[in-house]
Amino acid sequence: MAEQGEPAEQSKTADEPKVSAAELKKRAKADKQARRAAQKEQEKAPAEVPPATNGAHQEHLTQAQGVQQDQKGKATQAKGQQQPKPSKQGGQEVRQERGGPSQPPNIPLRNKAASTAPSKKLPKKDNTVVELLSHLYPVQRRPNLAGVSKDVHPAVLALGLQISTYEICGSSARCVAMLLAFKEAIQAYTTPRDTSLPRHLVSHHLSPQIDYLRSCRPLAESMGNAIRWLKKLIVELDPDKPEHEAKDFVCEEIDRFVHERITVTDQAIAASAQDQIRNDSVVLTYAKSAIVEKTILQAHEQGTRFRVIVVDSRPLFEGKRLATSLMRAGLEAQYVPFSGLAHVVKDATLVLLGAHSMLSNGRLQSRVGTASVALRAHKADVPVIVCCESVKFSGKVALDSIVLNEIAPPEELLLSPIPEKSPNHPAGVATTAVTGKSAAPGKSAAPGKDASEDDEPAKLKTLHDWNSIPNLRLLNPMYDITPAEYIRMVICEYGSVPPSSVPVVHRLANEGM
Amino acid sequence: MPHATHPPSPGLQALILCGPGLSLNTFTSTPSTLPKCLLPVANRPMLWYPLDWCHRMGIYDITLITPADAAPPLEAALRSHPVLTSLSGPRPEVLAPKGLEMTSGTAELLRLGEVQRAIKGDFVVLSCDFVSEIDGSRVMQQWMSLNPALAAASFSRRKGGLAVYYPTHGREGISSKKDETDFVATVPFSRPNVMPPTGSLRQGVEEVVMVMPTDTLNDTLDENKQALPIRQTLLAKHGNVKIRTKHRDAHVYFLPLWVKDFAARNEKFDSISEDVLGWWAKAGWQQGLAEKLGLDEVLAGKRSTDDEAANGGSVDEHEEVDATALSSTRSAPAPGRQPPQAFATRVGNSTVPPPRPKLAVPPLLAYMQPASPTQPLIRRIDTAPQLASLSLHIARLPPSDTSPLAHEHKIHPSATIGQQTRISQEDCLIAENVTIGTRCNIKESVVGANCEIGSNVRLTKCVLMDGVVVGDGVQMVGCIVGKRARVEGSSAVGVKAGEAEVDGAAMKGKGKAKQKASAQSGGEDDDKTKLTECEIAPFFVVEAGTEAKGETMKAFDPEGEVGGDEDEDVDVGDEDNEE
């Protein structure tokens, strides 16, 4: 620090002669000390700039030293760049909470769109996290392959990437893809000498794969059920079975599982759900579900004349894909953004919804926004029917979308790609901090800004900088919970049941085996 | 290069093609001793760069394919070269197929029996002259996540490929107008489902619809009165074609297994970049072309070769559960019936379904690196100027840099440096056991291992490969000096000139530039050796007093040189003694 302070002082003395007097110098020093005390970390960056240029001068004299200093300068600069963010907030937020009209977090007792509402919450330590839902944030969505366990099978590796980029999205798609990838991983497995396949395979070979998939995106309920089934299957294998036989058996069982629990089930559900679609029906659906799509297409093939309204939401725009495939099949489809929901719900005669999971209290967990669709439909007396395979039934219970949910990276809400070099070199501006101060009070848009914010007075902040905008939080939940009373019927392979029968079916299908 | 942790295996194997290096012929005229892939680039053999790149991706199953006569030096280098042996992981396998000539095309190479047998799964084809700062796993991630078929089915015949193209322009110090380029026409690949996270290459991934080298393009233009004929079907299928002429193929291809059969079926294919990829790209939209190329049968999985029968087997048919079809971010393909066109154009993601939906050619994707100086570097080194500029670029990287190419030591501790010698640290690279005399001035240069540099030498923008001897008082600017070449300086003239007379016939082809020198041979040494922008072949001796600019100095008679090589190999020590 001593060495950093020096050059800064030099620049001060250079300015001095204009106004003269040691007083100024004193004041400047005091000012600086105060600043330093206030935000130590913040200081590092501006103070660090002059030495870098100094280093350049010295280079000619002693090259080795120059290089060294340069490096040091860079290292600390980098540190300085990273650190300001947390410290900034730490500094200003305390002030704000006292001054600003802090709003108590009204926790909805049971609700639907609750999760979409709290886009602004009490600002606390971390700007990127919405406090109320902080328990839902994944540890870290894996940005690249570095640090992945090397036991992960290539097929699973690829699947993880496809899942995290939403190339494979949707509960049943992910479940099927996972099982197929596991089949490959199991085939590639060889049992070590001193152990047996049933004892070793799950804990040492499958669990790294599962952990990796979980790090790509939290597991879906259907995946959880399938994994539980698979583990049970493997553990109960006869240890004396020859290895290749055991592997073949497991793979065949997986095929059978996929076939019975998903492929055939889908057909059964589609067959029974399509009876709900009659001539001149208007089917409203939300986002995209594979079963709903299948149901609609089958009904169309049967020759039923009806119309489909697809309501869609950001940021995945799954409804677009559904509308595309319906139109390709020659159906009359109307595509409406979520904001147009109230308008189209009047026309609908039937609402068909897919599910991420059916919870044991009869509530539906599905793509965020589903609850609003169901509520609207319920108000308009349009029957709401959920199509859901029993693999997706869950023993969990939730009253609201806060306890069980998945938070996707908020960046996904942005419309255009993040410019590459946005936060690059703000350090250069830092020396003008003194001039920036005078302009500070004039800012009305951001009253909470302190001195550190004034360093870049000219820069207009966009949503891309949401990280650094105080009082702004982005929230991108994946699911919400639809209350059971809005759901008229759940169609699964065991037949059409009321939401209250979900735990029974769950016990039969997922725990009875 | 110890990697902290081994990345997981991506299930790919790598083929590194170690070709002859035609455009570097000053340095590679004798592949039996110094093949192109062992030429030093910033004091590492060229081969190190693709090898290290693969290792960083987690690919350890690497096959080096080389013509038979270059195989022994390659194997020797893999065993003994300190830089290559420091790479972790198993040593790559060297494959020297019998039929492989120096002139064979790359697709021809794929058809060879040995290579066909060596390819057991999806593979990456690299060229040995590939240098990249971009992390291979980032490129690979795109390939993996964008594969249309569920990658889980590892023998799936619907996987696509991924190539990498880099901009040749917009890079100060490295780009030059003379760089070779390719002609690439691309269409946007389906938009990402959500904004990709920062650092993802997804924004740069496009689908290739046409690709050819600029040479072929020029030929086509000449044939057609400076017009490029493009089929209407391309425009009918893709409304938004982007044509680039300043990008260059990095010769890195992530290819699915079926490409092996595809190359084997089409005897006419000569090179991978032009023919295999070129026709594949066209087959995606040109009607009937896929069938003509036999793609339908290749994709249908007619396993032309013996093995794999055991793998596929019974389950294949009914197991066609397609997870991607269930995915909520995909729309179902069109059924047999033709839908009304009016609908299709209104929705962004829809494309007019192919006339024969049975045969969907997997997409050939390409990562088109945006042209911007801040982008990490991707380059191929196939000309001498590129070799020099890239070596100097790497020399400029600070040792702490995050770039995987940076050297740990800018000046190796084992180098001996005389007094009052100035070496500009930030842009020089001095390798092991280098001896530098007094009062030298070295700027922006790369000095290879075991070089000996006399006193009062000035080197600017020079690349000296291993074991170069530079005499006193030599001045060189922008020169590339081959392995164990010798540039004589003023003080040694008396001795050297006599020597030159003696064995000149055996090992020294005399460049024209030396006429002046020979006229004065034995004479006094007023004029120093001054070389500007010269290329000096390995083992060549530049006599004292030579002044040259922009010349290539190499022996005329290849046989004489070969003979000379052998001599030199034995008695480098001798040379030292003579001094």
Interface residues (C-beta under 8 A of the other chain):
Chain A: Q63 A64 V67 D70 Q71 K74 A75 R141 P143 N144 L145 A146 G147 V148 S149 K150 D151 V152 H153 P154 A155 V156 L157 A158 L159 L161 Q162 S164 T165 Y166 E167 I168 C169 G170 S172 A173 R174 V176 A177 L180 A181 K183 E184 C251 E252 D255 V258 H259 I262 T263 A287 K288 S289 A290 E293 L297 P315 L316 F317 E318 K320 R321 L322 A323 T324 S325 M327 R328 A329 G330 Y335 G354 A408 P409 E411 E412 L413 L414 L415 S416 P417 I418 E420 K421
Chain B: T5 H6 P7 P8 S9 P10 G11 L12 G58 D135 S137 R138 M140 Q141 M144 S145 L146 N147 L150 A151 A152 A153 S154 P192 N193 V194 M195 P196 P197 T198 G199 R202 Q203 V315 H318 E319 V321 A323 T324 A325 L326 S327 S328 T329 R330 S331 A332 P333 A334 P335 R337 P339 P340 F343 A344 V347 G348 N349 S350 P353 S372 T374 P398 S400 S424 Q425 E426
